[in-house]
Amino acid sequence: MANAASGMAVRDECKLKFLELKAKRNYRFIIFKIEQQEVVVEKLGQPDETYEDFTGSLPADECRYAVFDFDFITDENCQKSKIFFIAWSPDISKVRSKMVYASSKDRFKRELDGIQFELQATDPSEMSFDIVKARAF
């Protein structure tokens, strides 16, 4: 379970909730945090929540991982969805926290099968709605 490189474990609930987001669309987003050497689910966004609700749920001064199910309509009028993985590492968060999140990210991301895009952000402008939309198309 724990990764030798980072010593980080991933709670089963993280994978289960991600599968529900991916397959059943029960959630719009999931925010994960590292707590006592383990990645845990911090918040589940309901299907009717918006991208603004999601970004507002991220702490301004602490690192997090998140997945967001981005719905959009293509130019051909097709309903589509892309799952984004976001590594949130604000400039003002503690250096140790940034290091722990950075060293554990790839292993954690591998646990979540079905991520289509990844964003790394150190401030909200780096993951604006327009950036996410541009990446999805």
HELIX and SHEET records of a PDB file:
HELIX    1   1 ASP A   12  LEU A   19  1                                   8    
HELIX    2   2 GLU A   20  LYS A   24  3                                   5    
HELIX    3   3 TYR A   51  SER A   57  1                                   7    
HELIX    4   4 VAL A   95  GLU A  111  1                                  17    
HELIX    5   5 PRO A  124  MET A  127  5                                   4    
HELIX    6   6 PHE A  129  ALA A  136  1                                   8    
SHEET    1   A 6 ALA A   9  VAL A  10  0                                        
SHEET    2   A 6 GLU A  38  GLY A  45  1                                        
SHEET    3   A 6 PHE A  29  GLU A  35 -1                                        
SHEET    4   A 6 ARG A  64  ILE A  73 -1                                        
SHEET    5   A 6 GLN A  79  TRP A  88 -1                                        
SHEET    6   A 6 PHE A 117  ALA A 121  1                                        
END                                                                             
